């Protein structure tokens, strides 16, 4: 068994992991052969090297999506993991400062 550590950078950890790790649990269910240990902005991954590389690719796709659109639902995560193009993509406006509770947009006036 091998081990790698993946850094989650450039996105909000709440957006990546989800409330109560809801989005992270989708990742865990998609990779049952891997042991995934989240610590802050890092994920320690233990398992088969091929599975770990696929996991790293999917994490990169998810972080790219979050950087591009600012948020992602569990459905978006599932579609990315399945290799599909995400549907119902959120519109990103240049005046959005951040996303508040329940996905409400906080914009500049």
C-alpha positions as CSV (number, residue, x, y, z in Angstrom):
1,X,0.0,0.0,0.0
2,X,1.2,3.5,-0.9
3,X,0.4,6.9,0.6
4,X,0.1,10.4,-0.8
5,X,-1.0,13.7,0.6
6,X,-3.1,16.0,-1.6
7,X,-3.3,19.8,-0.9
8,X,-6.7,21.5,-1.4
9,X,-5.7,25.0,-2.5
10,X,-7.5,27.9,-4.1
11,X,-11.0,27.0,-3.0
12,X,-13.0,27.3,0.2
13,X,-12.8,24.2,2.3
14,X,-16.5,24.4,3.1
15,X,-17.2,24.4,-0.6
16,X,-14.9,21.5,-1.2
17,X,-15.9,19.3,1.7
18,X,-19.5,20.4,2.1
19,X,-21.5,21.0,5.3
20,X,-20.9,18.1,7.7
21,X,-18.5,16.6,5.0
22,X,-21.5,15.9,2.7
23,X,-19.5,16.4,-0.5
24,X,-16.4,14.6,0.9
25,X,-18.6,11.6,1.8
26,X,-19.6,11.4,-1.9
27,X,-15.9,11.2,-2.7
28,X,-15.4,8.5,-0.1
29,X,-18.2,6.4,-1.5
30,X,-16.8,6.7,-5.0
31,X,-13.4,5.4,-3.9
32,X,-14.2,2.5,-1.4
33,X,-10.8,0.9,-1.8
34,X,-8.9,4.0,-0.6
35,X,-8.5,5.2,2.9
36,X,-9.1,9.0,2.9
37,X,-8.1,11.1,5.9
38,X,-8.9,14.8,5.8
39,X,-6.8,17.1,7.9
40,X,-7.3,20.9,7.3
41,X,-6.6,21.6,3.7
42,X,-4.9,18.2,3.1
43,X,-6.2,14.8,2.3
44,X,-4.0,11.8,3.2
45,X,-4.8,9.0,0.8
46,X,-3.7,5.4,1.4
47,X,-4.2,2.6,-1.1
48,X,-3.4,1.3,-4.6
49,X,-1.3,3.7,-6.6
50,X,-3.6,3.6,-9.7
51,X,-6.7,4.3,-7.5
52,X,-4.8,7.2,-5.8
53,X,-3.8,8.8,-9.1
54,X,-7.4,8.6,-10.3
55,X,-8.5,10.1,-7.0
56,X,-6.0,13.0,-7.5
57,X,-7.3,13.6,-11.0
58,X,-10.9,13.8,-9.8
59,X,-9.9,16.2,-6.9
60,X,-8.2,18.4,-9.4
61,X,-11.3,18.5,-11.6
62,X,-13.5,19.3,-8.6
63,X,-11.2,22.2,-7.4
64,X,-11.1,23.5,-11.0
65,X,-14.9,23.5,-11.1
66,X,-15.1,25.3,-7.8
67,X,-12.5,27.9,-8.9
68,X,-14.5,28.5,-12.2
69,X,-18.0,28.6,-10.8
70,X,-17.6,29.4,-7.1
71,X,-19.8,26.6,-5.8
72,X,-20.7,23.0,-6.5
73,X,-23.5,20.8,-5.3
74,X,-23.2,17.1,-4.4
75,X,-24.8,16.4,-7.8
76,X,-22.1,18.3,-9.5
77,X,-19.5,16.2,-7.6
78,X,-21.2,13.0,-8.6
79,X,-21.3,14.0,-12.2
80,X,-17.6,15.0,-12.2
81,X,-16.7,11.7,-10.6
82,X,-18.8,9.8,-13.2
83,X,-16.8,11.6,-16.0
84,X,-19.9,13.5,-17.1
85,X,-20.2,17.2,-17.9
86,X,-21.9,18.9,-14.9
87,X,-25.5,20.0,-15.5
88,X,-27.2,23.0,-14.0
89,X,-23.9,24.9,-13.7
90,X,-24.2,28.0,-11.5
91,X,-23.8,31.3,-13.2
92,X,-20.8,33.2,-12.1
93,X,-21.1,37.0,-11.9
94,X,-18.1,39.3,-11.7
95,X,-19.6,41.3,-8.8
96,X,-20.1,38.3,-6.5
97,X,-17.9,38.6,-3.4
98,X,-18.7,35.3,-1.9
99,X,-21.4,32.7,-1.2
100,X,-23.2,33.0,2.1
101,X,-25.3,30.5,4.1
102,X,-27.5,28.2,2.0
103,X,-25.7,29.3,-1.2
104,X,-27.0,32.9,-1.1
105,X,-24.9,35.3,-3.1
106,X,-23.2,38.2,-1.5
107,X,-22.6,40.9,-4.1
108,X,-21.1,44.4,-4.2
109,X,-23.6,47.2,-4.5
